[in-house]
Amino acid sequence: MAHATAQGASLLNGFKRPGRFDKGLGAQLPDAYKKFWREWKLTKPAAVHYIPKESEWERDEVTHAIKPVQNMPLPLIDTPESHQGIWGGEAVIKGFQKRHQTKRRVPHFWVPTLRRSVVHSQVLNEYMSVVVTERTLEQIHECHGFDHYLLKNMACDLRSALALKLKREVLKALQQGCPAWAAEPKQQEEVLKEYNKYLASYTPEEIDWYGHTFPEAIRKLRNEIQAAEKVLPHKLEFRSKLIESLREAGIKEAGKLDSKEALPNVEHKDADIEALTKLESTTSSSSWLSKMNPFGKKET
């Protein structure tokens, strides 16, 4: 029985499958990235493909029966092409369509109308050619600029990986003081005055981890771990052990190898070979290396 075991109380509601943040490198990701992930994937986005009803109850027009209002969002499909453009929250919808009254319904995909347009980022001082929808252009005009559109909307409403990366670049540029306008201090001051208010919602760590997909975040974390833990090549490790063992045996020439740098260098290869050759050819009677080496010079 479940209550007879120590973990029975936690198993009464069923076994919880570990998520992507519960195992492996995903468990080591910082809270800044988890906050972005919740904003991107777990937050309910704004209604795009349906009109939500504000009331909780409604009356049926035919039967006049009162029934509760259910604002159920449509299931959306984010294709790889949607992450290469900025679709303004739109996506592909899969459903069925009855094209003839006397025939069965058939599967159908509703794809938004796409067009290529040029957008301008005032913070980055760049013009970009991207694939957008009509809704994207309308939202950019409503927000009075492409930068305002990126900074005002949440990650769940932007949806696109490209839009999130551009938002991260804009936030980093604002954090660094708009280096793109360094040649024009007056314009730089005006841009900072207009967009600096958006930095209050993010910390430097959150800006650094913002806009990364999960594989990109894992790759970024792995690179940081490898940079923090400098791996010493086995060649240098074994050479240092050899030098210590020779020094304990009382060989004076072993001290010459200790003066070399720890990192491998092409210029030191010949010096290492020459020093080891001298060690092998030592004719001292107290050297065990000369006695064990059959190719060494023998005393006459």
LUMLO-682435 format. One line per 3 residues: their letters; for each residue x, y, z of C-alpha. Coordinates in nm, 3 decimals, padded with zeros to 5 digits. Example, Ala and Ser with C-alpha at 12.3 -4.5 7.8 and 13.67 -1.06 7.14 Angstrom:
<recs>
AS> 01.230,-00.450,00.780 | 01.367,-00.106,00.714
</recs>
This chain:
<recs>
MAH> 00.000,00.000,00.000 | 00.110,00.355,-00.067 | 00.082,00.472,00.294
ATA> 00.307,00.189,00.414 | 00.618,00.336,00.250 | 00.813,00.647,00.337
QGA> 00.744,00.807,-00.001 | 00.383,00.690,-00.010 | 00.241,01.029,00.079
SLL> 00.407,01.189,-00.223 | 00.292,00.908,-00.454 | -00.077,00.934,-00.371
NGF> -00.131,01.185,-00.651 | 00.067,00.983,-00.901 | 00.426,00.978,-01.019
KRP> 00.555,01.311,-01.148 | 00.766,01.282,-01.458 | 01.085,01.489,-01.431
GRF> 01.083,01.792,-01.656 | 01.357,01.956,-01.855 | 01.462,02.163,-01.552
DKG> 01.478,01.865,-01.315 | 01.764,01.663,-01.464 | 02.099,01.703,-01.634
LGA> 02.229,02.046,-01.723 | 01.874,02.177,-01.725 | 01.871,02.161,-01.345
QLP> 02.180,02.386,-01.337 | 02.027,02.664,-01.545 | 01.992,02.991,-01.352
DAY> 01.662,03.131,-01.232 | 01.696,03.414,-01.485 | 01.649,03.171,-01.773
KKF> 01.368,02.986,-01.598 | 01.187,03.317,-01.558 | 01.219,03.381,-01.932
WRE> 01.101,03.028,-02.011 | 00.788,03.074,-01.801 | 00.718,03.401,-01.978
WKL> 00.768,03.242,-02.320 | 00.604,02.900,-02.287 | 00.382,02.899,-01.979
TKP> 00.221,03.243,-01.992 | -00.112,03.270,-02.172 | -00.065,03.485,-02.484
AAV> -00.304,03.745,-02.613 | -00.592,03.620,-02.827 | -00.502,03.640,-03.195
HYI> -00.716,03.389,-03.385 | -01.037,03.432,-03.185 | -01.228,03.708,-03.008
PKE> -01.254,03.637,-02.634 | -01.583,03.709,-02.461 | -01.563,03.914,-02.144
SEW> -01.881,03.785,-01.978 | -01.893,03.460,-01.784 | -02.238,03.354,-01.907
ERD> -02.427,03.386,-02.234 | -02.773,03.304,-02.365 | -02.814,03.079,-02.665
EVT> -02.986,03.257,-02.953 | -03.193,02.954,-03.054 | -03.281,02.772,-02.733
HAI> -03.241,03.075,-02.503 | -03.060,02.851,-02.258 | -02.797,03.009,-02.037
KPV> -02.455,02.846,-02.066 | -02.107,02.936,-01.942 | -01.863,03.112,-02.171
QNM> -01.555,02.910,-02.260 | -01.267,03.105,-02.411 | -01.060,02.816,-02.539
PLP> -00.753,02.919,-02.740 | -00.693,02.740,-03.068 | -00.399,02.497,-03.078
LID> -00.122,02.659,-03.280 | 00.168,02.500,-03.466 | 00.499,02.688,-03.460
TPE> 00.683,02.582,-03.774 | 01.059,02.630,-03.817 | 00.983,02.906,-04.069
SHQ> 00.787,03.097,-03.805 | 01.102,03.132,-03.594 | 01.292,03.277,-03.891
GIW> 01.051,03.569,-03.922 | 00.827,03.785,-03.703 | 00.466,03.675,-03.741
GGE> 00.317,03.891,-03.464 | 00.179,03.603,-03.260 | 00.023,03.422,-03.555
AVI> 00.095,03.058,-03.636 | -00.031,02.766,-03.842 | -00.372,02.626,-03.745
KGF> -00.463,02.266,-03.818 | -00.826,02.168,-03.852 | -01.095,02.033,-04.082
QKR> -01.283,02.199,-04.361 | -01.605,02.089,-04.528 | -01.569,02.204,-04.885
HQT> -01.883,02.037,-05.023 | -02.216,01.991,-04.852 | -02.255,01.629,-04.963
KRR> -01.897,01.522,-04.893 | -01.701,01.453,-04.581 | -01.476,01.711,-04.425
VPH> -01.106,01.707,-04.510 | -00.798,01.817,-04.313 | -00.686,02.171,-04.376
FWV> -00.405,02.402,-04.261 | -00.460,02.773,-04.222 | -00.135,02.963,-04.282
PTL> -00.102,03.339,-04.226 | -00.033,03.563,-04.521 | 00.337,03.643,-04.523
RRS> 00.531,03.923,-04.683 | 00.886,04.051,-04.668 | 00.929,04.399,-04.531
VVH> 01.201,04.624,-04.392 | 01.196,04.731,-04.028 | 01.421,04.984,-03.858
SQV> 01.567,04.953,-03.511 | 01.645,05.293,-03.367 | 01.848,05.153,-03.078
LNE> 02.065,04.932,-03.300 | 02.061,05.190,-03.582 | 02.002,04.916,-03.840
YMS> 01.754,04.833,-04.114 | 01.651,04.467,-04.132 | 01.464,04.273,-04.398
VVV> 01.238,04.017,-04.231 | 00.931,03.810,-04.313 | 00.629,03.958,-04.136
TER> 00.251,03.945,-04.139 | 00.000,04.224,-04.170 | -00.069,04.202,-03.797
TLE> 00.301,04.253,-03.721 | 00.309,04.577,-03.919 | -00.010,04.698,-03.753
QIH> 00.133,04.633,-03.408 | 00.458,04.811,-03.497 | 00.258,05.116,-03.603
ECH> 00.044,05.100,-03.289 | 00.356,05.085,-03.070 | 00.516,05.374,-03.265
GFD> 00.828,05.188,-03.367 | 00.989,04.849,-03.401 | 01.190,04.882,-03.078
HYL> 00.880,04.974,-02.880 | 00.702,04.672,-03.029 | 00.978,04.437,-02.911
LKN> 01.016,04.590,-02.566 | 00.646,04.633,-02.485 | 00.528,04.283,-02.578
MAC> 00.600,03.977,-02.369 | 00.782,03.672,-02.498 | 00.459,03.471,-02.524
DLR> 00.315,03.733,-02.762 | 00.629,03.764,-02.975 | 00.657,03.382,-03.006
SAL> 00.929,03.401,-03.270 | 01.286,03.309,-03.178 | 01.412,03.582,-03.411
ALK> 01.204,03.847,-03.236 | 01.330,03.733,-02.897 | 01.693,03.745,-03.010
LKR> 01.644,04.095,-03.147 | 01.484,04.198,-02.820 | 01.788,04.067,-02.631
EVL> 02.021,04.262,-02.859 | 01.818,04.579,-02.806 | 01.827,04.535,-02.428
KAL> 02.202,04.474,-02.435 | 02.255,04.783,-02.648 | 02.053,04.992,-02.402
QQG> 02.250,04.845,-02.114 | 02.578,04.941,-02.284 | 02.458,05.293,-02.362
CPA> 02.371,05.253,-02.734 | 02.720,05.208,-02.883 | 02.571,05.234,-03.234
WAA> 02.517,05.608,-03.173 | 02.858,05.674,-03.021 | 02.951,05.905,-03.309
EPK> 02.645,06.125,-03.243 | 02.622,06.202,-02.869 | 02.309,06.415,-02.902
QQE> 02.114,06.144,-03.082 | 02.251,05.885,-02.841 | 02.118,06.081,-02.545
EVL> 01.773,06.111,-02.702 | 01.754,05.737,-02.773 | 01.860,05.649,-02.419
KEY> 01.608,05.892,-02.274 | 01.327,05.734,-02.477 | 01.406,05.365,-02.420
NKY> 01.584,05.349,-02.083 | 01.255,05.296,-01.901 | 01.239,04.937,-02.028
LAS> 01.559,04.838,-01.845 | 01.386,04.866,-01.507 | 01.205,04.535,-01.568
YTP> 01.521,04.330,-01.623 | 01.841,04.258,-01.435 | 02.175,04.220,-01.619
EEI> 02.162,03.842,-01.570 | 01.808,03.822,-01.708 | 01.913,04.022,-02.015
DWY> 02.206,03.788,-02.072 | 01.982,03.478,-02.065 | 01.683,03.633,-02.242
GHT> 01.572,03.500,-02.579 | 01.767,03.173,-02.583 | 01.599,02.850,-02.681
FPE> 01.653,02.552,-02.451 | 01.933,02.394,-02.663 | 02.105,02.732,-02.688
AIR> 02.082,02.780,-02.312 | 02.232,02.435,-02.250 | 02.514,02.513,-02.493
KLR> 02.578,02.848,-02.325 | 02.587,02.686,-01.980 | 02.823,02.413,-02.100
NEI> 03.062,02.671,-02.244 | 03.062,02.864,-01.917 | 03.139,02.548,-01.719
QAA> 03.423,02.454,-01.953 | 03.567,02.806,-01.934 | 03.556,02.799,-01.553
EKV> 03.722,02.458,-01.528 | 04.051,02.476,-01.714 | 04.154,02.126,-01.817
LPH> 04.527,02.051,-01.793 | 04.650,01.825,-02.076 | 04.772,01.482,-01.967
KLE> 05.106,01.550,-02.133 | 05.185,01.828,-01.888 | 05.049,01.632,-01.594
FRS> 05.262,01.324,-01.669 | 05.569,01.538,-01.736 | 05.537,01.709,-01.398
KLI> 05.507,01.369,-01.229 | 05.818,01.250,-01.412 | 06.011,01.556,-01.299
ESL> 05.905,01.503,-00.938 | 06.008,01.137,-00.947 | 06.346,01.226,-01.098
REA> 06.397,01.498,-00.840 | 06.329,01.251,-00.560 | 06.587,01.017,-00.712
GIK> 06.849,01.292,-00.680 | 06.901,01.376,-01.044 | 07.021,01.734,-01.078
EAG> 06.916,01.769,-01.440 | 06.550,01.731,-01.341 | 06.545,02.088,-01.216
KLD> 06.599,02.216,-01.568 | 06.259,02.089,-01.681 | 06.080,02.264,-01.397
SKE> 06.160,02.610,-01.529 | 05.944,02.567,-01.840 | 05.595,02.711,-01.877
ALP> 05.293,02.499,-01.789 | 05.126,02.549,-02.127 | 05.252,02.358,-02.431
NVE> 05.460,02.558,-02.675 | 05.605,02.464,-03.010 | 05.935,02.632,-02.926
HKD> 05.984,02.412,-02.619 | 05.949,02.079,-02.799 | 06.314,02.058,-02.903
ADI> 06.424,02.177,-02.560 | 06.222,01.903,-02.389 | 06.370,01.634,-02.613
EAL> 06.721,01.765,-02.557 | 06.675,01.778,-02.180 | 06.537,01.425,-02.165
TKL> 06.825,01.303,-02.384 | 07.072,01.453,-02.138 | 06.896,01.273,-01.856
EST> 06.924,00.943,-02.036 | 07.294,00.991,-02.113 | 07.393,01.079,-01.755
TSS> 07.703,00.883,-01.651 | 07.675,00.941,-01.280 | 07.722,00.626,-01.075
SSW> 07.434,00.723,-00.847 | 07.190,00.754,-01.139 | 06.959,00.457,-01.166
LSK> 06.849,00.576,-01.510 | 07.195,00.518,-01.659 | 07.202,00.167,-01.518
MNP> 06.859,00.073,-01.652 | 06.907,00.222,-02.000 | 07.067,-00.045,-02.225
FGK> 07.146,00.215,-02.493 | 07.324,00.455,-02.259 | 07.699,00.502,-02.246
KET> 07.883,00.262,-02.016 | 08.173,00.361,-01.795 | 08.507,00.212,-01.901
</recs>
